[in-house]
Amino acid sequence: MSKFVFRTGEATVLAAKGQYTDAMPEILIGSVDGPVGVGFASMLGQVQGHTRMFVIRDLNQLVRPATIMTTKATIESAAYVGLLGGVVQGALGDAIVDSLAEGVFPGDATEELCMIATVWLDPRCATHAELDKRDLYRTNYEAMKLAISRAMRGEPTREQLIANRQTIQHYALKGVLG
C-alpha cells in the first residue's frame, strides 16, 4: 500500500419524521504511523462527558481498520451511553465491515489504517418515549458508509466545491443571506 496519510469524510442522513435520530459522522482515516495514528492513540484516555470507545460490532468483534469513536454532544445520562455504545456503535461497526467487504478500503490496508469518528447523537433520543431504534441504526449506518466512501474518493473534490458554490448554502443560512 502506498503511503496513506490523511483523508476526511462526513455525511448527514436525516431521521424519520418525529424522531431525533439524525446522523452526522465526521471521520479521519489515515496510517497508524501518521498524524491520524497519533490522534487515535491520544484518544484512548477518557474526557468527562465525551466517552471514547473502540467501534465494535459485538463483544470480541473489533472492526478493521481499527476505529475509535466519540460524541459531538455532551453525555449526560446512562440511557444516552446505552444508545451510543449499543445501536450507534453497532451501526458504525456494520458500516465499516460492509465497506471493507465491498472493497472501499485498499485490500492490504486493514492493519495499516485507523479511523477516528465523531458522531452526533441528539440528547433528546435518550428520553424520547417513542424512539425508533431501527431508524437510529439506519441513519448511522447509512451516514457512516457514505462518510467512508467520500473520504476514500476524496469528495467533495475541489471542482465539485467550486461548481456548487452558488447553488448550495449551509441550511442555517437559508433566508439569512438572501
Order of alpha helices (4+ residues) and beta strands (2+ residues): beta-beta-alpha-beta-beta-alpha-alpha-beta-alpha-alpha
